Amino acid sequence: MNFTLALAGLGVGIVVGLTGMGGGALMTPILVLVFGVPPVAAVSSDLAASAVMKPFGGFVHARRGTVNWRLVRWLCVGSVPSAFCGVLLLRLLGNDSSVQHTIQIALGVALVLAASGLVLKSWISRRKGGDGPVEPIVVRPVPTLLVGAAGGLIVGLTSVGSGSLIIVVLLALYPKLRANDLVGTDLVQAIPLVFSAAFGHALFGDLKLDLAAAVLVGSVPGVLIGSRISSRAPAGLIRSALVIVLLASALKLFNVNTVVVAVVCGAAVVIAVAAGVSKRSARPAPLPRETASVS
């Protein structure tokens, strides 16, 4: 048992549980760059681990009521068959590096745009004085199905996108969706999606069970910890965590040096903490309660 790999799985599991994303965009590069795992084996092992890990996080959110089941249903109608097709397409392309690179760069740009959108949404929320009451979400079946199909195809090709890509487009389609519900919905819809892609890889003999098992030893408790935090935490905290993970994932997809990624994410954490402190200090102090008169 590789305990270093299990520790990496713990960290990635916490990120996935907290934000609903980061599994493929973080774990697959770790397996390839740090542990020297061949890319196809890394993709298949990460997908297999995610297929077991994500139901734990999804269960926590389902119990807390932070899952939009109609969105989950329409996303899965598109994503499950297209994820399996993505694996078949990968075999036909022969793991063409130029295709993989183009997909990764496009996804990285999308993640940066999503992070920018979250920052803008947070700024607008602060100007209005808070997130406001929860508004009902009107599900649009056809666009949601197409989002699932596109996300499933990319997951089958790269293992990246089951969380990050779906969250990007859900933010565009449903800007009123709360951050907690966004994470819960994304975690649950990803379960059949990654299972379909992992099953496709297993059929072709790409799956390495020892790698998947080592990742699972750390990632299962990690995703439980992250999910418990995200299902109860304020929307602003989850939004900050999403921005940081989106930036980290995008930078890794751009093949940025790990040290640079750590510095950028550290700076983002400092800015988020400073913004939270300034927001609290700007709140008006509560008025003293009037003393009831005794007749």
Sequence and secondary structure as in RCSB ss.txt:
>XXXX:A:sequence
MNFTLALAGLGVGIVVGLTGMGGGALMTPILVLVFGVPPVAAVSSDLAASAVMKPFGGFVHARRGTVNWRLVRWL
CVGSVPSAFCGVLLLRLLGNDSSVQHTIQIALGVALVLAASGLVLKSWISRRKGGDGPVEPIVVRPVPTLLVGAA
GGLIVGLTSVGSGSLIIVVLLALYPKLRANDLVGTDLVQAIPLVFSAAFGHALFGDLKLDLAAAVLVGSVPGVLI
GSRISSRAPAGLIRSALVIVLLASALKLFNVNTVVVAVVCGAAVVIAVAAGVSKRSARPAPLPRETASVS
>XXXX:A:secstr
  HHHHHHHHHHHHHHHHHS  IIIIIHHIIIIIT   HHHHHHHHHHHHHHHHHHHHHHHHHHT   HHHHHHH
HHHHHHHHHHHHHHHHHHTS HHHHHHHHHHHHHHHHHHHHHHHHHHHHHHHHTS  S       HHHHHHHHHH
HHHHHHHHS  TTHHHHHHHHHH TTS HHHHHHHHHHHHHHHHHHHHHHHHHTT   HHHHHHHHHHHHHHHHH
HHHHHHHS HHHHHHHHHHHHHHHHHHHTT  HHHHHHHHHHHHHHHHHHHHHHHHHS            
